[in-house]
Amino acid sequence: MIIKLIQPRMIKRPMDTGLKTKMSPSLGLLTIANMFQDKHTIIYENENIKDIDFDEKVDIVGISITVDIFPRACEIAKIFQSKNIPVVAGGIHITANPNESEKYFDALSIGLAEFTWYDIVSDFEKGCLKKRYTHNAANIKPENIVSPAYNLINRSEYLYSNIISTSRGCPFKCDFCYNSCDAYKGLFVTRNIDDIIADIKAINSTHIMFIDDNLIGNPSWTFDLLKALKPLNLKWNAAVSSNVVDIPNMLDEMKAAGCQSLFIGFESINISSIEDVSKVQNNVERYNYIVSEIHKRGIMINASFVFGLDGDTKDTFDKTLKWIVDNKIETVTSHILTPYPGTKLYKKFKTTGRLISDDYEKYNTANVVFKPKNMTEQELQHGYLKIYRDIYTIKNIIKRMPKSKNQWIPYLLFNLFYRKFGKFTDFICSIIGYNNIGRLAALVSYKTKSSLGK
């Protein structure tokens, strides 16, 4: 049987370049690929890399969907369905919002692929494909998690292919996050550490990006992972919750194991905004202390902020910018509050009449799709775009230079060549190759080596 797995073309935000669209492959689709590549022919296509081949002979199609690419996914499905090829839809949007999605696809994969796709393929072969396949979060065990098919990645097409997921889900269920949707309730499982080490060896790189929602969701397990990472002499980045600073010795062990940068969802410097969305792990009054403790160990911070929360006003942008600059935050990822369908926030805004758009292509955290409480839609949109520009001015890049000289090169590479002059870097990548630039950046930044692209 021939299974085609498709990643639809993403919707770029104003600050995005081709570097974003070619950042990394889809681990979700590659996980499905690894489940079946021994018995079936797998075709993996990323529309961000090249156009979809609609004429290729295939038996069944799987599409991974986020909310902003939902309209494009429906278009893709319609073309294959016109050829009598069934289409299975999965991904976080389908998992969070299955009822609305059902009419566009032949089957839905709701939740983790490891608990849906075996039945999907089996039923398809028997000619009895069902409309829905849903995981049971309570039954998921570490040994059930399947590694991605890293062997199917054409590394020359991506900036980074050295990505690993060590867990599924998150112990926290913030209102605006997909982890608050019904299917993800009670879902948080960490993988077997031996399996993670095997993935690291399969990638064959000493620079690793862990792409979990929260690497410290189970602190005792995290300590075990860090112990296993130490002998490997890796340089790595990960996402953690802000309470990392409250776990004794965690930051010390991270540094000793090769941590270079931590992504943290600060979300807002307004206490009322944090409290309003159930971000219970954040304590605004301790933000400065958190930053200081992380920087003290020579670890950089990628700070995430969400603008438009109910405690925010039009003055929030200037205050946040000042905090970012004063605390020398190395990297910032900003979002406009987006009520993803299926989340607690969406249900709240839907029932209170605050949604102003049902155009899902705008649900990419760069557009205002709801009525803000303490500013106009225009003020929110303008403030969001302006703070991105202000953070990456040459003046503020210089002001935010890390105290640790070891971080100067990776800091400048990201701020200048990814953010400030990203279009130029994208042009160079199109000539030299994205993977070559990614490997060069890792080598210059961390003196790491990685395997050559195939």
Secondary structure, DSSP 8 states (H G I E B T S, - for coil): -EEEEEE------TT--HHHHTS---HHHHHHHHHHTTTSEEEEEETTTS---SSS--SEEEEE--GGGHHHHHHHHHHHHTTT--EEEESHHHHH-HHHHGGGSSEEEES-GGGTHHHHHHHHHHT---SEEE--GGG--GGG-----GGG--GGG-S---EE--EEE-S---TTSGGGSGGGTT-EEE--HHHHHHHHHHHTBSEEEE--S-TTSSHHHHHHHHHHHGGGT-EEEEEE-GGGGGSTTHHHHHHHTTEEEEEEEEE-S-HHHHHHTT-TT--GGGHHHHHHHHHHTT-EEEEEEEE--TT--TTHHHHHHHHHHHTT-SEEEEEE----TTSHHHHHHHHTT-B----GGG-SSSS--B--SSS-HHHHHHHHHHHHHHHTSHHHHHHT--SSGGGHHHHHIIIIIIIITHHHHHHHHHHH-HHHHHHHHHHHHH---B----
